Amino acid sequence: MATSVPSFRLNNGTTMPAIGIGCWMGTVGGADDVREMVEYALKIGYRHIDTAWAYKNEVDVGKAIRNSGIPRDQIYLVTKLVDLHHGMVQEAFNISLKQLGVDYIDLYLMHWPQAKDPKTDRTLQPSESPTFVETWKAMEKLLDTGKVKSIGVSNFSPKNLDILLPHAKVVPVTNQVEMHPLLPQLELLEYCRTKGIVITAYTPVARGSPDLFEHASLKKISARLKCEPVQVIMGWFIKKGVVAIPKSANRTRLLQNLTHVNISEEDEAEIDAIHKAPGMHRSVLDYHVDGKVFGWTHEQLGWPFNKDGVVV
């Protein structure tokens, strides 16, 4: 079992630890919970922290970093631009920088391609300004400040990357999406590989879904390798060159998530096939409402889901 976490080289020459700690606590805020989680995560060896302005916990993540005593340059810190701020990228970035209490951010992501009107809270349609192409061009300018090392996107499909990339001077270093063996994103993964974009997986253990953790293939592999199923899943991500950012307030699971086993190509293929059973190929998140996610249809987002988040 491997306790050291490899790093993946990004298209701009920087590197990102392959396993990080996600800071979405299931509700906006988190305060002491997220601070304690991040402090403990750093203590046991995590060096990649993923948060967002929308989580409302940047201040507490920053406190945890300072309380850890670990030099800033040994921590890979990620935060994200919220939909309300697409028209004020520089200002929004400065707010996050101040809330985190750091001099620079390693990676700044466009959290979703959708923008909102900050005056009315209305979700703008893809053709309305600021479009995600306009937002990306504003994010590219952040690199000139020296206060962010890399920029990327989140929740982008091949469809929307095909719209973005012809206008981009800087190719996103990563695309952060929901990914786990029930939603393995194999086509997106191959697409991003051809563009030099590393995938980062959020919800990487499918929220502990019994459909995944009780699956015969996963149980068989973990029994053979004498480890926990989650350590097989982490090995699956690393085998694919995908960064995973699980989160847990449970200290035992935090340690299990950090470790991984090296799996074979045969193991990888078995895990790849888990989603193929009827009804298994799906999102495990609850933001799919009547065929929309945060105001855009699945078609606009470029995702092949039905109204309930099942891949069709």
C-alpha positions in Angstrom: 0.0 0.0 0.0 1.4 3.4 -1.0 1.3 6.2 1.6 3.2 8.7 -0.5 1.1 10.6 -2.9 2.4 11.1 -6.4 2.1 14.4 -8.3 0.9 14.9 -11.8 2.6 17.3 -14.2 0.3 19.9 -15.7 0.4 21.5 -19.1 2.2 24.6 -17.8 5.0 22.6 -16.2 3.7 22.9 -12.6 2.7 19.8 -10.6 -0.4 18.9 -8.6 -0.6 16.3 -5.8 -2.8 13.4 -7.1 -4.9 13.2 -3.9 -6.3 16.2 -2.1 -8.8 17.2 0.5 -12.1 18.6 -0.7 -13.6 21.3 1.5 -17.3 21.2 0.5 -18.8 20.2 3.8 -22.3 19.5 2.4 -23.6 22.9 3.5 -22.4 26.5 3.1 -20.0 27.5 5.8 -18.5 24.8 8.0 -16.3 27.0 10.1 -14.8 24.9 12.9 -15.6 21.6 11.1 -13.7 22.6 7.9 -10.8 24.1 9.9 -10.4 21.0 12.1 -10.6 18.7 9.0 -8.0 20.6 7.1 -5.7 20.9 10.1 -5.8 17.2 10.6 -5.5 16.4 6.9 -2.3 18.5 6.7 -1.0 16.8 9.9 -1.3 13.3 8.3 0.2 14.2 5.0 -2.3 15.9 2.7 -0.7 18.7 0.7 -3.5 19.6 -1.7 -6.5 21.6 -0.4 -9.6 22.4 -2.6 -12.1 25.0 -1.6 -14.3 27.6 -3.3 -15.7 31.1 -2.7 -19.2 29.5 -2.8 -18.4 27.2 0.1 -18.1 30.2 2.4 -15.2 28.7 4.2 -12.1 30.3 2.7 -11.4 32.1 5.9 -11.3 28.9 7.9 -9.3 27.1 5.3 -6.8 29.9 5.6 -6.7 29.6 9.4 -6.0 25.8 9.1 -3.1 26.4 6.8 -1.6 29.0 9.2 -2.2 26.8 12.2 -0.5 23.8 10.5 2.9 25.4 10.6 3.6 23.8 7.2 5.4 26.2 4.8 3.0 27.7 2.2 5.1 26.5 -0.7 4.5 22.9 0.4 0.7 23.2 0.1 -1.2 23.2 -3.2 -4.2 25.5 -2.7 -7.2 25.6 -5.0 -10.2 27.9 -4.9 -12.9 28.8 -7.4 -14.8 31.7 -9.1 -18.5 31.7 -8.3 -21.2 32.3 -10.9 -22.2 35.7 -9.5 -18.6 36.9 -10.1 -18.1 36.1 -13.7 -18.2 39.8 -14.6 -15.7 40.8 -11.9 -13.0 38.2 -12.1 -10.1 40.4 -10.7 -12.1 41.7 -7.8 -13.4 38.2 -7.0 -9.9 36.7 -7.1 -8.7 39.4 -4.7 -11.5 38.7 -2.3 -10.6 35.0 -2.2 -6.9 35.8 -1.8 -7.7 38.1 1.2 -10.2 35.6 2.8 -7.6 32.8 2.5 -4.9 35.1 3.9 -2.3 34.0 1.5 0.0 35.7 -1.0 -0.8 33.5 -3.9 -3.2 30.7 -5.0 -1.8 27.7 -6.9 -4.9 27.1 -9.0 -8.0 29.2 -9.7 -11.0 27.5 -11.3 -14.1 28.7 -13.0 -16.5 26.8 -10.8 -19.3 26.4 -13.4 -19.7 27.6 -17.0 -22.9 29.4 -16.0 -22.9 33.0 -15.0 -25.4 34.8 -12.9 -26.6 38.4 -12.9 -25.4 39.7 -9.4 -28.3 42.2 -9.4 -31.1 39.8 -10.0 -29.6 36.4 -9.3 -30.8 35.3 -12.7 -28.8 32.6 -14.4 -27.6 33.9 -17.8 -28.1 31.8 -20.9 -25.0 30.6 -22.8 -25.0 33.5 -25.3 -25.5 36.2 -22.7 -22.5 38.3 -21.5 -20.4 37.5 -19.6 -20.1 34.2 -21.5 -17.7 31.6 -20.2 -15.3 32.6 -23.0 -15.3 36.2 -21.8 -14.8 35.0 -18.2 -11.9 32.8 -19.2 -10.2 35.7 -21.0 -10.5 37.7 -17.8 -9.0 34.7 -15.8 -6.1 34.6 -18.2 -5.1 38.1 -17.2 -4.8 37.0 -13.6 -1.7 35.0 -14.5 0.1 38.3 -15.2 -0.3 39.4 -11.6 1.9 36.6 -10.3 -0.7 35.9 -7.6 -2.0 32.7 -9.3 0.1 30.0 -10.8 -2.5 28.1 -12.8 -6.0 28.5 -14.0 -8.6 25.8 -14.9 -12.3 25.0 -15.3 -14.8 22.9 -13.6 -17.9 21.1 -14.8 -17.0 21.5 -18.5 -18.1 19.0 -21.0 -16.3 18.3 -24.4 -19.1 20.4 -26.0 -18.3 23.5 -23.9 -14.5 22.9 -24.1 -14.9 22.9 -27.9 -16.5 26.3 -27.6 -13.8 27.6 -25.2 -10.5 26.3 -26.5 -10.4 28.0 -29.9 -10.6 31.4 -28.0 -8.2 30.5 -25.2 -4.6 31.8 -25.1 -4.1 29.5 -22.1 -5.3 25.9 -22.1 -6.9 25.0 -18.7 -4.5 22.9 -16.7 -7.4 20.9 -15.2 -11.2 20.3 -15.6 -12.7 19.4 -12.3 -15.8 17.2 -12.7 -17.9 14.6 -10.9 -16.1 11.3 -11.5 -16.2 7.9 -9.8 -16.7 4.3 -11.0 -20.5 4.9 -11.3 -19.8 7.9 -13.5 -16.3 7.1 -14.9 -16.3 9.9 -17.5 -14.2 7.8 -19.8 -15.0 9.8 -23.0 -14.3 13.1 -21.3 -11.0 11.7 -19.9 -9.8 10.7 -23.3 -10.9 14.1 -24.8 -9.0 16.0 -22.1 -5.9 13.9 -22.5 -5.8 14.9 -26.2 -5.9 18.5 -25.1 -3.3 18.2 -22.3 -5.9 18.8 -19.6 -5.8 16.8 -16.4 -9.1 15.7 -14.9 -9.7 16.4 -11.2 -12.5 14.2 -9.7 -14.9 15.5 -7.1 -17.2 13.2 -5.3 -14.6 10.5 -6.1 -16.1 7.8 -3.9 -19.7 8.4 -5.0 -20.8 9.5 -1.6 -20.2 6.0 -0.3 -22.9 4.5 -2.5 -23.6 0.9 -1.7 -24.0 0.2 -5.4 -20.2 1.0 -5.6 -18.9 -0.2 -2.3 -20.8 -3.5 -2.2 -20.1 -4.3 -5.9 -18.6 -7.7 -6.3 -15.7 -6.5 -8.4 -14.6 -3.9 -5.9 -15.0 -6.3 -3.0 -13.0 -9.0 -4.8 -10.1 -6.7 -5.6 -9.9 -5.1 -2.2 -10.0 -8.6 -0.6 -7.2 -9.8 -2.8 -5.1 -6.7 -2.1 -6.0 -6.8 1.6 -7.1 -3.2 1.8 -10.2 -1.1 2.0 -12.4 -0.5 -1.1 -11.6 3.2 -1.0 -7.9 2.5 -1.3 -8.6 0.5 -4.5 -10.7 3.5 -5.8 -7.8 5.9 -5.1 -5.5 3.5 -6.9 -7.9 3.5 -9.9 -7.7 7.3 -10.1 -3.9 7.3 -9.9 -3.7 4.6 -12.6 -5.8 6.8 -14.9 -3.7 9.9 -14.2 -6.7 11.6 -12.5 -6.5 13.8 -9.4 -9.0 12.9 -6.7 -10.3 15.2 -4.0 -12.3 13.2 -1.5 -13.5 14.8 1.7 -14.4 13.4 5.1 -14.7 14.7 8.6 -14.0 11.1 9.9 -10.3 10.8 10.7 -10.1 7.1 9.9 -11.5 7.7 6.4 -9.3 10.7 5.9 -6.3 8.5 6.3 -7.8 5.7 4.1 -8.5 8.3 1.4 -4.9 9.5 1.4 -3.5 6.0 0.9 -3.9 3.8 -2.2 -2.9 0.5 -3.7 -1.4 0.0 -7.0 -3.9 -1.9 -9.2 -3.3 -3.9 -12.3 -4.7 -3.2 -15.8 -7.1 -6.1 -15.3 -8.3 -4.5 -12.0 -8.7 -1.2 -13.8 -10.8 -2.7 -16.5 -13.1 -4.4 -14.0 -13.7 -1.1 -12.2 -14.2 0.6 -15.5 -17.0 -1.8 -16.2 -19.0 -1.3 -13.0 -21.1 1.5 -14.5 -22.3 -0.7 -17.3 -25.1 -2.5 -15.4 -28.6 -1.1 -15.9 -29.2 2.1 -13.9 -25.7 2.2 -12.5 -24.3 4.9 -14.9 -25.3 8.0 -13.1 -24.5 11.1 -11.1 -24.9 10.7 -7.3 -25.5 14.4 -6.8 -28.8 16.1 -6.1 -28.5 19.2 -8.2 -30.1 17.6 -11.3 -33.7 19.1 -11.1 -36.1 18.4 -14.0 -33.3 18.1 -16.5 -31.4 21.2 -15.4 -28.4 22.0 -13.3 -28.2 25.5 -11.8 -30.3 27.0 -14.5 -28.8 25.3 -17.6 -30.3 22.2 -19.3 -28.2 19.1 -19.6 -28.0 19.8 -23.3 -26.6 23.3 -22.7 -24.1 21.8 -20.3 -23.2 19.1 -22.8 -23.9 16.3 -20.4 -25.7 13.1 -21.5 -28.1 12.8 -18.5 -31.8 12.3 -18.3 -33.8 14.5 -16.0 -32.8 12.4 -13.0 -29.1 12.4 -13.6 -28.8 9.0 -15.2 -26.7 8.7 -18.3 -28.7 7.9 -21.4 
